[in-house]
């Protein structure tokens, strides 16, 4: 679901709700961060990236752009690693096909049983993975 900027729902709010739900149900979720490599994306392009990502995911997943960080954040509800790799790779392939000249980094981390306990820690790890994903093509 795309949430208007004026809305009270934010990625952090959804992540907190999913963390609570996961503790009760034993099901986790995955946080994903997407950003272009090597340049600061502008708001119109960020909106296009946000809407395209949303179109590739389930209706229950949450997508929101983060203007200060110039990235798109996703919450893959009730999807833990290694199952999270399937929608992430599908999204990566769709983004590559739709925007061949755009080099994007994607980082993710799961929250739940057998994974990170809190969403804040997972968000930081997803950021680390985002930077590492961007460094791999540059090193090749």
C-alpha positions as CSV (number, residue, x, y, z in Angstrom):
1,X,0.0,0.0,0.0
2,X,1.3,3.4,-0.9
3,X,0.8,5.8,2.0
4,X,0.5,9.6,1.5
5,X,3.3,11.6,3.1
6,X,0.8,13.4,5.4
7,X,-0.4,10.0,6.8
8,X,0.5,8.9,10.3
9,X,1.5,5.5,9.0
10,X,5.2,5.2,8.5
11,X,7.6,2.4,7.8
12,X,8.7,2.5,11.5
13,X,5.1,2.3,12.7
14,X,4.4,-0.7,10.4
15,X,7.7,-2.4,11.6
16,X,6.7,-1.9,15.2
17,X,3.3,-3.4,14.6
18,X,4.8,-6.4,12.7
19,X,7.4,-6.9,15.5
20,X,4.6,-7.1,18.1
21,X,2.5,-9.4,15.8
22,X,5.6,-11.6,15.3
23,X,6.2,-12.0,19.0
24,X,2.6,-13.2,19.5
25,X,2.3,-15.4,16.4
26,X,5.9,-16.6,15.9
27,X,5.9,-15.3,12.4
28,X,8.4,-12.7,11.3
29,X,8.9,-10.2,8.5
30,X,11.7,-8.8,6.4
31,X,12.8,-5.2,6.0
32,X,14.1,-4.2,2.6
33,X,16.0,-1.0,1.5
34,X,16.3,0.0,-2.1
35,X,18.5,3.0,-3.3
36,X,20.3,3.9,-6.5
37,X,24.1,3.4,-6.4
38,X,26.3,6.5,-6.7
39,X,23.7,9.3,-6.9
40,X,21.0,11.0,-4.8
41,X,17.6,10.2,-6.3
42,X,15.2,13.0,-6.6
43,X,11.6,12.9,-5.3
44,X,9.8,12.3,-8.7
45,X,12.1,9.3,-9.5
46,X,11.7,8.1,-5.9
47,X,8.0,8.1,-6.3
48,X,8.2,6.1,-9.6
49,X,10.5,3.6,-7.8
50,X,8.1,3.4,-4.9
51,X,5.1,2.7,-7.1
52,X,6.9,0.2,-9.3
53,X,8.1,-1.7,-6.2
54,X,4.6,-1.8,-4.8
55,X,3.3,-3.2,-8.1
56,X,5.7,-6.1,-7.9
57,X,4.8,-7.1,-4.3
58,X,1.8,-8.5,-2.5
59,X,-1.0,-6.2,-1.4
60,X,-0.2,-7.0,2.2
61,X,3.4,-5.8,1.9
62,X,4.2,-2.2,2.8
63,X,6.2,0.2,0.6
64,X,7.2,3.8,1.5
65,X,9.8,6.2,0.2
66,X,12.2,7.8,2.6
67,X,13.0,11.3,1.3
68,X,15.7,12.2,3.8
69,X,17.6,8.9,3.1
70,X,16.7,9.0,-0.7
71,X,15.6,5.3,-0.7
72,X,12.5,3.1,-0.7
73,X,11.7,0.9,2.3
74,X,9.7,-2.2,2.2
75,X,8.1,-4.5,4.8
76,X,7.6,-8.0,3.5
77,X,4.9,-9.2,5.9
78,X,5.2,-12.8,7.2
79,X,8.2,-13.5,4.9
80,X,11.5,-14.5,6.5
81,X,14.9,-15.4,5.1
82,X,15.4,-17.6,3.0
83,X,11.8,-17.2,1.5
84,X,12.4,-13.4,1.3
85,X,15.0,-14.0,-1.5
86,X,12.2,-14.9,-3.9
87,X,10.3,-11.6,-4.0
88,X,13.5,-9.7,-3.6
89,X,15.1,-11.4,-6.7
90,X,11.8,-11.0,-8.6
91,X,11.8,-7.3,-7.7
92,X,15.5,-7.0,-8.7
93,X,14.8,-8.6,-12.1
94,X,11.7,-6.5,-12.8
95,X,13.6,-3.3,-11.8
96,X,16.5,-4.3,-14.1
97,X,14.1,-5.0,-17.0
98,X,12.1,-1.8,-16.5
99,X,15.1,0.5,-15.7
100,X,18.1,-1.0,-17.4
101,X,20.3,2.1,-17.0
102,X,19.6,2.4,-13.3
103,X,21.9,0.6,-11.0
104,X,20.1,-0.1,-7.7
105,X,21.4,-1.5,-4.4
106,X,19.1,-3.7,-2.4
107,X,19.6,-4.7,1.2
108,X,17.4,-6.7,3.6
109,X,17.3,-8.3,7.0
110,X,14.6,-10.5,8.6
111,X,13.0,-9.9,12.0
112,X,11.5,-12.8,14.0
113,X,12.3,-16.3,15.4
114,X,15.9,-17.3,14.5
115,X,16.6,-13.8,13.1
116,X,17.0,-10.3,14.4
117,X,14.9,-9.5,17.4
118,X,14.1,-5.8,16.8
119,X,13.2,-3.9,13.7
120,X,15.7,-1.1,14.4
121,X,18.6,-3.6,14.4
122,X,17.3,-5.2,11.2
123,X,17.0,-1.8,9.6
124,X,20.6,-1.1,10.3
125,X,21.7,-4.5,9.0
126,X,19.6,-3.9,5.8
127,X,21.5,-0.6,5.4
128,X,24.8,-2.5,5.7
129,X,23.6,-5.0,3.1
130,X,22.5,-2.2,0.9
131,X,26.0,-0.7,0.9
132,X,27.6,-4.1,0.4
133,X,25.2,-4.8,-2.5
134,X,26.3,-1.5,-4.2
135,X,30.0,-2.3,-3.6
136,X,29.9,-5.7,-5.4
137,X,29.4,-4.4,-9.0
138,X,32.0,-1.7,-8.4
139,X,34.5,-4.3,-7.2
140,X,33.9,-6.6,-10.2
